[in-house]
């Protein structure tokens, strides 16, 4: 995923948290904000409660990979913020992928 195609700045995340719609399941929360742009930009957040830095980074990598595998089905024009919950620490890629697809479907971001 290219840097320009992701949310990177704190202000971008804040805008999605403030103006976006939130959806949740056992493994994560998705904030969805419609932008009307030509590209959908995802962002990934893991709280400190999920573990130390190594564990948090692993969770983010798995969420990024799950999103990457489903990105071809995502409609353009959204800003998405995935917030990993504590339970995702023990989940594998396929379980997180199902959670990501579930959240994207409910958020209206899938084709």
C-alpha positions in Angstrom: 0.0 0.0 0.0 1.5 3.3 -1.0 2.0 6.0 1.6 -0.2 8.4 -0.2 -3.0 5.9 -0.2 -3.1 5.7 3.6 -4.2 8.0 6.4 -1.0 9.2 8.0 -1.6 12.4 10.0 -3.3 12.8 13.4 -5.7 15.4 11.9 -6.8 12.9 9.3 -7.6 10.3 11.9 -9.4 12.9 14.1 -11.6 13.9 11.2 -12.7 10.3 10.6 -13.3 9.7 14.3 -15.3 12.9 14.6 -17.4 12.8 11.4 -17.4 9.1 10.6 -19.8 6.3 11.4 -18.6 3.6 13.7 -19.2 -0.2 13.4 -17.8 -2.9 15.7 -17.4 -6.6 16.0 -15.4 -8.7 18.4 -12.0 -8.1 16.9 -12.2 -4.4 15.9 -14.0 -1.2 15.3 -14.3 0.5 11.9 -14.8 4.3 11.5 -16.1 5.1 8.0 -16.2 8.6 6.5 -17.4 9.2 2.9 -15.1 11.6 1.1 -16.0 11.4 -2.6 -12.4 11.2 -3.6 -11.0 8.9 -6.2 -9.2 6.7 -3.7 -10.1 5.0 -0.4 -7.5 5.7 2.4 -7.3 3.2 5.3 -5.7 3.8 8.6 -4.9 1.4 11.4 -4.8 1.9 15.2 -4.0 -0.4 18.0 -4.3 0.8 21.7 -1.7 0.1 24.3 -4.0 -2.3 26.0 -3.3 -4.8 23.2 0.2 -5.3 24.5 3.8 -4.0 24.1 5.0 -2.4 20.9 6.0 -5.6 19.2 2.6 -7.1 19.7 0.8 -3.9 18.6 2.9 -3.7 15.5 2.1 -7.3 14.6 -1.6 -6.7 15.0 -1.3 -3.7 12.7 0.6 -5.7 10.1 -2.1 -8.4 10.2 -4.9 -5.9 9.8 -3.0 -4.2 7.0 -2.6 -7.5 5.2 -6.2 -8.4 5.7 -7.2 -5.1 4.2 -4.7 -5.5 1.3 -6.2 -8.9 0.4 -9.7 -7.3 0.2 -8.8 -3.9 -1.2 -9.7 -4.8 -4.7 -13.4 -5.1 -3.5 -13.4 -1.8 -1.7 -15.3 1.1 -3.4 -13.4 4.4 -3.8 -14.3 7.5 -1.9 -13.9 6.6 1.8 -11.6 7.2 4.6 -11.4 4.1 6.9 -9.9 3.8 10.4 -9.6 0.3 11.8 -9.2 0.1 15.5 -8.0 -3.3 16.7 -9.5 -4.6 19.9 -7.7 -6.5 22.6 -9.2 -9.8 21.4 -7.4 -9.5 18.0 -4.1 -10.2 19.8 -4.8 -13.9 19.7 -6.5 -14.0 16.3 -4.9 -15.3 13.1 -5.0 -13.7 9.6 -8.1 -15.5 8.4 -10.1 -14.6 11.5 -9.1 -11.0 11.2 -9.8 -11.0 7.5 -13.4 -12.2 8.1 -13.8 -9.4 10.7 -12.4 -6.8 8.3 -14.8 -8.0 5.5 -17.7 -8.0 7.9 -17.0 -4.4 9.0 -16.5 -3.2 5.4 -19.8 -4.8 4.3 -21.7 -3.2 7.1 -20.0 0.1 6.5 -21.1 0.1 2.8 -17.5 0.3 1.5 -17.6 -3.1 -0.4 -18.7 -3.5 -4.0 
